[in-house]
Amino acid sequence: MPELPEVEALRAFLEGHLTGKEIARVLPLAISVLKTYDPPPTALEGATVTSVARHGKFLDIGAGGLHLCVHLARAGWLRWKETFPATPPRPGKGPLALRLVTADGDGFDLTETGTAKRLSVHLVHDPMDVPGIARLGPDPLADSFDRAAFAALLADARRQIKGALRDQSIIAGIGNAYSDEILHVAKMSPFKRTADLGEDEIARLYAALRATLEQAVARAGGVDAGRLKAEKKSGMRVHGRTGEACPVCGDTVLEVSFSDSSLQYCPTCQTGGRPLADRRLSKFLK
C-alpha cells in the first residue's frame, strides 16, 4: 500500500506534470472506483489544474473549484502516460479503474490489481466532504507535529503502539510498512502499550518516526512514478524481509501474521530476543 512518502512523491510528481494543464476527459472505468455522483466527472472537463495536495494517503487534485480526491488503497497505483490510444478503453476490462487525459494529450491512469476493489475517487467541492479525509489526524511531518503533540496523541490512544501508529484518525499517512520501520528504529515491540511508555521512550519513538519518514520522503523525491514501489521496498530494513538478517544486529527478522496482513520485527533489537506469538496460533501476546 502506498503510504505517506510514496503519496508525497506522487503529489510532487503530479504538481510538476499536471498543474496548469486543462483537463480534457475523466473516464471512470471500474464501477467501484467513483464514490460520488454529484458533481459528475464531466464537470472537470475544460477546467485547469491549479493545485495538487496531499492529505495523509489521499491525493487531492484541484481544478475549476472542485477537488478530485484519490485514495490508492492496498493495490492501487497511478501511472503517468505521455500519450493515450485514440480509442477509449472498455469499462470493466483489466486493472484500469480511471483515466484522466489533459488537453495536451498526456495524463494518468489509476489501476488496481486483485479482487478486493478498494481504490476510491471522490469529486467534491471541499476535501473535507470526503469522510476519510475529514477523520484524519495530524500530518506527522507538519511543523506543528512536535514531541509534545505526539505525546498527547499517544496518551489518548491507550492501545498497542503498532495500532496507534497505523490509525489514520490519530496520525495521518503511516501504514503497515512504515510503522514496522519506525518501531525497528525505535527498538520497541509493536505490542507495547502506549500507556506504558516513559518520557524517554516517547522521545525515542518520536525521533524514529520523524527520521524514518523524512528519509523515505527524501529517497522517493524525484523518483519516477513507475519506480516508486521498487524504491519503497529497497529502503525497508525489516518490513517484508521475513527470514533475512537484521541490518543492525544480524538476527533473523521474524513475522506475526494476521487475517489480512502481517508485521515484521527483529527480536534482538525490539523484544529482548524473545519471539512474539503468531496470532494464527495464539490470540494472546504477552
Order of alpha helices (4+ residues) and beta strands (2+ residues): alpha-beta-beta-beta-beta-beta-beta-beta-beta-alpha-alpha-alpha-alpha-alpha-alpha-beta-beta-alpha
